[in-house]
Structure formats: structure tokens, C-alpha cells
Amino acid sequence: MISLGGKILFPNGTPVRGAEVEIWQVDANGIYQKMATNGDAKMDPNFQGYGRFETASNGEYRFRTIQPVPYRGRSAPHIHFKIRTKSHQPWTTQLFIAGHPGNARDFLYRKIGDEAARQRVSADFSSSKVSFDIVLGWTPQD
């Protein structure tokens, strides 16, 4: 089990209060719960697969989840994030495990522009606490 948290921020560093942060990922067997069929014996019935959190006044969010795993079609373990605010369309990204060998083979990870951009969407999963701050591409005045 890991504690995944961070802050949602505007580019000027101001925290985004009241943003909805949603995550989803596969279970430890590599199965998305929403895509599982009744005959899928490997599905973990104890794993919800998603969560939502509204950020606090300091922009913080927090989830308890599992370390992501690769699955058929994706070699890079990842967690999906969707951020919703009152004034903008939802924005989606993924959080990858920094240094995971599957990253180099993953078609979406490889499409990320440069190494600095890849580092911004990667985190160290070697401990039970994982931090991932997200800076939105618009300012509070937008």
C-alpha cells in the first residue's frame, strides 16, 4: 500500500482550492476494474481501481492505493490522473514510476517530449509515500 499525495498548483505557485482530483489504475493483476468481465478470475474484488478527492485550501490531495504494475498493451506502470476545476475543461495526465525498465518500451512514455518532461510525470515509488505535484497550464485569472 502506498500513500500518494501532492498539490495542485497554478503556474505562479498558487494552490488550487476545490479542484477535483481523480485517479484510476489497474489492480495488482493488471486488470482495470471497469473493464473486467464476470468471467475474469484474476480480478481483485478488493481493489476499487479509482478514487476522487477535492483539494484542500492549500491545494493538497491524498490517496491510498497500490504501486502500479504493467499490463497487456502497456509496459510502463502508471496511474491516470484527471483534474477538474470550475473554470476549465478536465485535464488528464499519467504518473509513471521513475526509472522503471518498461518506460523505455512504452509508446506513450516515449512520446513525452524530452527528459525533463518525463521527469515531471515520474515519481520515486521506492517508499510507501509518493509525492506528485501537478502544475496546471493556466493562471487563476483565466
N, C-alpha and C positions, 0 to 999 in steps of 0.2 A: 504494500500500500504506500502511496506517496501523497504528500500534501503539495498541491500545485497552486501557486498563487502569484500575484503580481499586482501591477497597477495599469489602469487605462489612462493615458495621458494625451493632452493636446500637444502639438509640436513645440509650444512655448513652455512646456513642463507643467502646465496647469492640470490638476486631476480632473477626470471626467466623472462627475457625480451622477448616479442614477442610470448609468449605461447598463444594458443587459448583456451579459457575457454568457454565451452558450458554448459548451464543448461536447464533442462526441468522438468515439473511437471504437475499435474492435475490442472484443474480450480477449482473454489470455490465449484462446484457441484460434484467434484471427477471424472472428465472426462478428459482423455488425448485427446487433440485436434486431433492428428494424428490418433487416434483410433475411433473417433466419426463417427457415421453414419449420413446420411441425416435425418433420422427419429428420431434422438436423440434430443428431445425437450429441455432437460435440459442443453445442451451445451451452454456455454457462448461465443457468437460470438465476444465479445470484448476482449477476452483473447487469446493471441498468444500461450502461453504454452511453449515457449522456447526462448532462446537468445544466442548470441555469442559475445565474447569480446576478443580483443587482449590485453595482458597485456602491461602496460607501462614499461619504463626503470627501475622503482622501483618494478616491479612485481605486481602492483595493478590491480585489476579488479573491476567492479561495475555493478550491475543490479538493475532495479526497477521491483518488482514483488509483488505477494501476499503471505500471510502466507500460507504454505502448509496445506492441510487437508487430513484426512484419506479417503480411497476409498475402494470399494469392493475388497477384497483379501489382502489388506494391512491396518493394524490397526495403523501403525506409520506414521504420516505425514512426508514427506521428499521431498527434492529437489535433483534431479540427477545432477551430475557434470561429465563432460568428459574434460580431459586436453590433449591437443596435443602440442608436441614440434617437432622441426625439426629433432631431433636425436633419438627419441624413439617412440615406439608404443603408441597409445592413452591409457590413464589410466582413469578409471571410479570409482567414489565413490558416496556416498549419504550423505546429510546433514539432520540430524534429529532435532526435537525440544527437547531441554533438558528438562527432567522431564515429558514429555507427558505420560499420563497413557497408551496409545496404544503401546508404545515402548515395554513394558514387554510382550505383546502378539504377537508382530511382528516376524515372522520367520527369517527374515534377520537381524534385530537388535539383536535378541538373539544369532545369530551365531557369532557376533563380539566377539573376544577373551576374553577380560576382561574389567573391569570397566574403566580403564584408556583409553583403545582404544575406548570405547563407548563415553567417554567424548570428545575425539579428533574429532569425527564426529557428535557432537551435539553442538547446539548454543542456546543462550537465544533469544527468539522471543518476549519478553515482551515489547520491544520498536519498533519504526519504523526503527531503524538502527540495522542491524545484521551483525556481523563480523565473517568471516570464512577463516582463513589462511590454505593453503594446502602445506604440505612439501612433495616433491617428493622423491622417493626412490632411486634416482641416483644422482651422482655428475656431475658438468659441464664438467668434463674431460671424462665422459663415452661416 
